[in-house]
Each structure stands twice: as C-alpha cells, then as structure tokens.
Amino acid sequence: MQTETFRVQNVRCQGCVSAIREGLAELPGVEEVEVSIDEGRVTVRGSSLDRGPIAEKLAALGYPEAPAA
C-alpha cells in the first residue's frame, strides 16, 4: 500500500474532515484518508496513488497545500 501525505490549509472542523474524506474517496486508488485538524495534515493510503490529482482535488475542495516553511 502506498502512502502520500499533504500539509494543507483551512482544515478547521469535522465538516472539513468529512468534505476531504468524501472528496478524495472519489479518486482512483484511494482506499483510506486520515485528516489531522491540529496538524493540518492529510494522509492518503491506497494503490497507485498520484500526488497531482490528489493535490488538485484538495485545492478544488478549498484545502490547498500549505506553502513550504
């Protein structure tokens, strides 16, 4: 199983968590989505994951990747 982790902006509540989980579940290969509100982190697990479409979907949902520190 492959794992991809994203630092994202705007994750503030359980509604955000639900939106991210439901939105990413639509993508091919995504089997599990874990969201940390406190850390602003989204971890995606599955097979044959492609970071590009996942990042694009997160941004479209309103949770773009955080700029590098």
The first five atom37 places (N, CA, C, CB, O) and aatype in JSON, in Angstrom:
{
  "aatype": [12, 5, 16, 6, 16, 13, 1, 19, 5, 2, 19, 1, 4, 5, 7, 4, 19, 15, 0, 9, 1, 6, 7, 10, 0, 6, 10, 14, 7, 19, 6, 6, 19, 6, 19, 15, 9, 3, 6, 7, 1, 19, 16, 19, 1, 7, 15, 15, 10, 3, 1, 7, 14, 9, 0, 6, 11, 10, 0, 0, 10, 7, 18, 14, 6, 0, 14, 0, 0],
  "atom_mask": [
    [1, 1, 1, 1, 1],
    [1, 1, 1, 1, 1],
    [1, 1, 1, 1, 1],
    [1, 1, 1, 1, 1],
    [1, 1, 1, 1, 1],
    [1, 1, 1, 1, 1],
    [1, 1, 1, 1, 1],
    [1, 1, 1, 1, 1],
    [1, 1, 1, 1, 1],
    [1, 1, 1, 1, 1],
    [1, 1, 1, 1, 1],
    [1, 1, 1, 1, 1],
    [1, 1, 1, 1, 1],
    [1, 1, 1, 1, 1],
    [1, 1, 1, 0, 1],
    [1, 1, 1, 1, 1],
    [1, 1, 1, 1, 1],
    [1, 1, 1, 1, 1],
    [1, 1, 1, 1, 1],
    [1, 1, 1, 1, 1],
    [1, 1, 1, 1, 1],
    [1, 1, 1, 1, 1],
    [1, 1, 1, 0, 1],
    [1, 1, 1, 1, 1],
    [1, 1, 1, 1, 1],
    [1, 1, 1, 1, 1],
    [1, 1, 1, 1, 1],
    [1, 1, 1, 1, 1],
    [1, 1, 1, 0, 1],
    [1, 1, 1, 1, 1],
    [1, 1, 1, 1, 1],
    [1, 1, 1, 1, 1],
    [1, 1, 1, 1, 1],
    [1, 1, 1, 1, 1],
    [1, 1, 1, 1, 1],
    [1, 1, 1, 1, 1],
    [1, 1, 1, 1, 1],
    [1, 1, 1, 1, 1],
    [1, 1, 1, 1, 1],
    [1, 1, 1, 0, 1],
    [1, 1, 1, 1, 1],
    [1, 1, 1, 1, 1],
    [1, 1, 1, 1, 1],
    [1, 1, 1, 1, 1],
    [1, 1, 1, 1, 1],
    [1, 1, 1, 0, 1],
    [1, 1, 1, 1, 1],
    [1, 1, 1, 1, 1],
    [1, 1, 1, 1, 1],
    [1, 1, 1, 1, 1],
    [1, 1, 1, 1, 1],
    [1, 1, 1, 0, 1],
    [1, 1, 1, 1, 1],
    [1, 1, 1, 1, 1],
    [1, 1, 1, 1, 1],
    [1, 1, 1, 1, 1],
    [1, 1, 1, 1, 1],
    [1, 1, 1, 1, 1],
    [1, 1, 1, 1, 1],
    [1, 1, 1, 1, 1],
    [1, 1, 1, 1, 1],
    [1, 1, 1, 0, 1],
    [1, 1, 1, 1, 1],
    [1, 1, 1, 1, 1],
    [1, 1, 1, 1, 1],
    [1, 1, 1, 1, 1],
    [1, 1, 1, 1, 1],
    [1, 1, 1, 1, 1],
    [1, 1, 1, 1, 1]
  ],
  "atom_positions": [
    [[0.85, -1.17, 0.0], [0.0, 0.0, 0.0], [0.9, 1.24, 0.0], [-0.97, 0.0, 1.23], [1.9, 1.3, 0.72]],
    [[0.53, 2.19, -0.8], [1.26, 3.45, -0.94], [0.66, 4.5, -0.01], [1.24, 3.95, -2.4], [-0.55, 4.5, 0.24]],
    [[1.5, 5.41, 0.51], [1.04, 6.49, 1.39], [1.56, 7.82, 0.88], [1.49, 6.24, 2.85], [2.75, 7.95, 0.57]],
    [[0.68, 8.8, 0.8], [1.05, 10.17, 0.43], [0.53, 11.1, 1.52], [0.47, 10.57, -0.98], [-0.6, 10.95, 1.98]],
    [[1.36, 12.06, 1.94], [0.98, 12.99, 2.99], [1.03, 14.42, 2.46], [1.9, 12.84, 4.23], [1.96, 14.79, 1.74]],
    [[0.03, 15.21, 2.81], [-0.09, 16.59, 2.36], [-0.27, 17.51, 3.57], [-1.28, 16.76, 1.37], [-1.04, 17.19, 4.48]],
    [[0.43, 18.63, 3.58], [0.19, 19.7, 4.57], [-0.76, 20.65, 3.87], [1.55, 20.43, 5.03], [-0.45, 21.18, 2.81]],
    [[-1.93, 20.86, 4.47], [-2.96, 21.67, 3.82], [-3.43, 22.82, 4.7], [-4.15, 20.8, 3.45], [-3.21, 22.83, 5.91]],
    [[-4.06, 23.78, 4.07], [-4.59, 24.95, 4.75], [-6.11, 24.81, 4.93], [-4.26, 26.24, 3.96], [-6.77, 24.03, 4.24]],
    [[-6.63, 25.57, 5.87], [-8.08, 25.76, 6.05], [-8.83, 24.6, 6.7], [-8.69, 26.03, 4.75], [-10.06, 24.63, 6.7]],
    [[-8.16, 23.59, 7.24], [-8.86, 22.49, 7.9], [-9.15, 22.94, 9.34], [-8.01, 21.15, 7.86], [-8.23, 23.07, 10.15]],
    [[-10.43, 23.17, 9.64], [-10.77, 23.77, 10.93], [-11.8, 22.99, 11.76], [-11.28, 25.13, 10.71], [-11.94, 23.23, 12.96]],
    [[-12.52, 22.07, 11.12], [-13.6, 21.41, 11.86], [-13.9, 20.03, 11.29], [-14.87, 22.27, 11.84], [-13.3, 19.61, 10.29]],
    [[-14.82, 19.33, 11.93], [-15.2, 18.0, 11.46], [-15.88, 18.05, 10.1], [-16.14, 17.33, 12.47], [-15.8, 17.09, 9.33]],
    [[-16.54, 19.16, 9.79], [-17.13, 19.31, 8.46], [-16.06, 19.31, 7.39], [0.0, 0.0, 0.0], [-16.24, 18.73, 6.31]],
    [[-14.93, 19.96, 7.69], [-13.8, 19.96, 6.76], [-13.28, 18.54, 6.57], [-12.66, 20.89, 7.29], [-13.0, 18.11, 5.45]],
    [[-13.15, 17.83, 7.67], [-12.66, 16.45, 7.62], [-13.57, 15.6, 6.74], [-12.58, 15.85, 9.04], [-13.09, 14.84, 5.9]],
    [[-14.87, 15.73, 6.92], [-15.83, 14.96, 6.11], [-15.74, 15.31, 4.64], [-17.26, 15.19, 6.61], [-15.77, 14.43, 3.79]],
    [[-15.63, 16.61, 4.34], [-15.53, 17.05, 2.94], [-14.29, 16.48, 2.28], [-15.51, 18.58, 2.86], [-14.34, 16.03, 1.13]],
    [[-13.17, 16.48, 3.0], [-11.92, 15.95, 2.45], [-12.04, 14.45, 2.23], [-10.73, 16.26, 3.39], [-11.7, 13.95, 1.15]],
    [[-12.52, 13.73, 3.22], [-12.65, 12.27, 3.09], [-13.56, 11.89, 1.93], [-13.19, 11.67, 4.39], [-13.21, 11.02, 1.13]],
    [[-14.71, 12.53, 1.84], [-15.66, 12.21, 0.77], [-15.11, 12.59, -0.59], [-16.99, 12.91, 1.01], [-15.25, 11.84, -1.56]],
    [[-14.49, 13.76, -0.68], [-13.94, 14.22, -1.96], [-12.82, 13.34, -2.47], [0.0, 0.0, 0.0], [-12.79, 12.99, -3.65]],
    [[-11.89, 12.97, -1.58], [-10.76, 12.14, -2.01], [-11.16, 10.7, -2.28], [-9.67, 12.18, -0.97], [-10.51, 10.01, -3.07]],
    [[-12.22, 10.24, -1.63], [-12.69, 8.86, -1.84], [-13.13, 8.64, -3.29], [-13.84, 8.53, -0.89], [-13.19, 7.5, -3.75]],
    [[-13.45, 9.73, -3.99], [-13.88, 9.62, -5.4], [-12.71, 9.33, -6.34], [-14.56, 10.91, -5.83], [-12.94, 8.91, -7.47]],
    [[-11.48, 9.55, -5.89], [-10.32, 9.39, -6.76], [-9.9, 7.93, -6.87], [-9.15, 10.23, -6.25], [-10.02, 7.17, -5.91]],
    [[-9.41, 7.52, -8.05], [-8.97, 6.14, -8.23], [-7.8, 5.79, -7.32], [-8.58, 5.91, -9.69], [-6.88, 6.59, -7.14]],
    [[-7.85, 4.6, -6.76], [-6.76, 4.09, -5.95], [-6.82, 4.48, -4.49], [0.0, 0.0, 0.0], [-6.13, 3.88, -3.66]],
    [[-7.64, 5.48, -4.14], [-7.71, 5.93, -2.75], [-8.53, 4.93, -1.93], [-8.35, 7.35, -2.66], [-9.68, 4.64, -2.24]],
    [[-7.89, 4.39, -0.88], [-8.55, 3.41, -0.03], [-8.82, 3.94, 1.37], [-7.72, 2.15, 0.05], [-9.77, 3.52, 2.02]],
    [[-7.98, 4.87, 1.84], [-8.1, 5.37, 3.21], [-7.63, 6.82, 3.25], [-7.29, 4.48, 4.2], [-6.61, 7.16, 2.65]],
    [[-8.36, 7.66, 3.97], [-7.99, 9.07, 4.13], [-8.03, 9.4, 5.61], [-8.95, 10.01, 3.32], [-9.03, 9.19, 6.28]],
    [[-6.92, 9.93, 6.11], [-6.8, 10.32, 7.5], [-6.53, 11.83, 7.54], [-5.67, 9.52, 8.23], [-5.66, 12.31, 6.82]],
    [[-7.27, 12.57, 8.35], [-7.14, 14.02, 8.42], [-6.84, 14.45, 9.85], [-8.41, 14.73, 7.89], [-7.55, 14.04, 10.78]],
    [[-5.8, 15.26, 10.02], [-5.48, 15.82, 11.33], [-5.77, 17.31, 11.3], [-3.98, 15.55, 11.71], [-5.09, 18.07, 10.6]],
    [[-6.77, 17.74, 12.05], [-7.12, 19.16, 12.12], [-5.98, 19.94, 12.77], [-8.45, 19.36, 12.92], [-5.57, 20.99, 12.27]],
    [[-5.46, 19.42, 13.88], [-4.42, 20.13, 14.64], [-3.15, 20.35, 13.83], [-4.09, 19.35, 15.89], [-2.52, 21.4, 13.94]],
    [[-2.79, 19.39, 13.02], [-1.54, 19.47, 12.26], [-1.76, 19.95, 10.82], [-0.85, 18.13, 12.24], [-0.79, 20.21, 10.11]],
    [[-3.0, 20.08, 10.4], [-3.27, 20.47, 9.02], [-2.68, 19.48, 8.04], [0.0, 0.0, 0.0], [-2.07, 19.85, 7.04]],
    [[-2.86, 18.22, 8.35], [-2.24, 17.17, 7.54], [-3.3, 16.19, 7.03], [-1.18, 16.42, 8.36], [-4.23, 15.81, 7.75]],
    [[-3.14, 15.8, 5.77], [-4.0, 14.78, 5.17], [-3.1, 13.65, 4.7], [-4.84, 15.37, 3.97], [-2.15, 13.86, 3.94]],
    [[-3.4, 12.44, 5.16], [-2.64, 11.26, 4.76], [-3.57, 10.37, 3.95], [-2.07, 10.5, 6.01], [-4.67, 10.02, 4.39]],
    [[-3.11, 10.0, 2.77], [-3.91, 9.19, 1.86], [-3.18, 7.88, 1.64], [-4.17, 9.94, 0.49], [-1.98, 7.86, 1.38]],
    [[-3.92, 6.77, 1.74], [-3.35, 5.45, 1.51], [-4.15, 4.75, 0.41], [-3.33, 4.6, 2.81], [-5.36, 4.9, 0.3]],
    [[-3.42, 3.98, -0.38], [-4.09, 3.24, -1.44], [-3.07, 2.64, -2.39], [0.0, 0.0, 0.0], [-1.89, 2.52, -2.08]],
    [[-3.55, 2.27, -3.54], [-2.68, 1.67, -4.55], [-2.57, 2.6, -5.75], [-3.21, 0.28, -4.97], [-3.56, 3.2, -6.17]],
    [[-1.38, 2.69, -6.29], [-1.11, 3.51, -7.48], [-1.59, 4.95, -7.33], [-1.78, 2.88, -8.7], [-2.26, 5.49, -8.21]],
    [[-1.25, 5.58, -6.2], [-1.66, 6.96, -5.95], [-0.81, 7.92, -6.76], [-1.56, 7.29, -4.46], [0.39, 7.7, -6.96]],
    [[-1.42, 8.99, -7.21], [-0.74, 10.05, -7.96], [-0.95, 11.35, -7.2], [-1.27, 10.15, -9.44], [-2.08, 11.8, -7.04]],
    [[0.14, 11.96, -6.72], [0.05, 13.18, -5.9], [-0.68, 14.32, -6.63], [1.44, 13.65, -5.5], [-1.45, 15.05, -6.01]],
    [[-0.44, 14.47, -7.92], [-1.01, 15.59, -8.67], [-2.53, 15.69, -8.56], [0.0, 0.0, 0.0], [-3.04, 16.72, -8.11]],
    [[-3.25, 14.66, -8.95], [-4.72, 14.71, -8.86], [-5.23, 14.86, -7.43], [-5.31, 13.47, -9.47], [-6.27, 15.49, -7.2]],
    [[-4.51, 14.3, -6.46], [-4.95, 14.43, -5.07], [-4.8, 15.89, -4.64], [-4.12, 13.49, -4.14], [-5.72, 16.45, -4.04]],
    [[-3.65, 16.5, -4.93], [-3.43, 17.91, -4.58], [-4.45, 18.81, -5.28], [-2.0, 18.34, -4.96], [-4.95, 19.76, -4.69]],
    [[-4.74, 18.51, -6.54], [-5.73, 19.3, -7.29], [-7.12, 19.18, -6.66], [-5.79, 18.84, -8.76], [-7.84, 20.17, -6.55]],
    [[-7.49, 17.98, -6.25], [-8.8, 17.76, -5.62], [-8.87, 18.49, -4.28], [-9.06, 16.25, -5.42], [-9.89, 19.11, -3.97]],
    [[-7.8, 18.43, -3.49], [-7.76, 19.14, -2.22], [-7.96, 20.64, -2.44], [-6.44, 18.88, -1.49], [-8.72, 21.29, -1.72]],
    [[-7.26, 21.19, -3.42], [-7.38, 22.63, -3.72], [-8.8, 22.96, -4.19], [-6.35, 23.04, -4.81], [-9.36, 23.98, -3.79]],
    [[-9.38, 22.1, -5.02], [-10.74, 22.34, -5.52], [-11.76, 22.3, -4.38], [-11.11, 21.29, -6.58], [-12.78, 22.99, -4.43]],
    [[-11.47, 21.51, -3.35], [-12.35, 21.41, -2.19], [-12.15, 22.6, -1.23], [-12.1, 20.09, -1.45], [-12.94, 22.79, -0.31]],
    [[-11.1, 23.4, -1.46], [-10.83, 24.55, -0.61], [-9.73, 24.33, 0.4], [0.0, 0.0, 0.0], [-9.6, 25.1, 1.36]],
    [[-8.93, 23.26, 0.2], [-7.85, 22.92, 1.12], [-6.53, 22.78, 0.36], [-8.18, 21.61, 1.89], [-6.01, 21.67, 0.21]],
    [[-5.99, 23.91, -0.12], [-4.75, 23.84, -0.89], [-3.57, 23.46, -0.01], [-4.48, 25.18, -1.57], [-3.6, 23.61, 1.21]],
    [[-2.51, 22.97, -0.66], [-1.3, 22.62, 0.08], [-0.72, 23.87, 0.71], [-0.26, 21.94, -0.84], [-0.74, 24.95, 0.12]],
    [[-0.22, 23.71, 1.93], [0.41, 24.83, 2.64], [1.77, 25.1, 2.02], [0.55, 24.54, 4.17], [2.45, 24.17, 1.6]],
    [[2.17, 26.37, 1.96], [3.5, 26.68, 1.44], [4.58, 26.07, 2.32], [3.69, 28.2, 1.33], [4.39, 25.93, 3.53]],
    [[5.69, 25.71, 1.73], [6.81, 25.15, 2.49], [7.31, 26.18, 3.5], [7.96, 24.7, 1.54], [7.39, 27.37, 3.2]],
    [[7.64, 25.7, 4.68], [8.09, 26.61, 5.74], [9.49, 27.11, 5.5], [8.02, 25.92, 7.09], [10.02, 27.89, 6.3]]
  ]
}
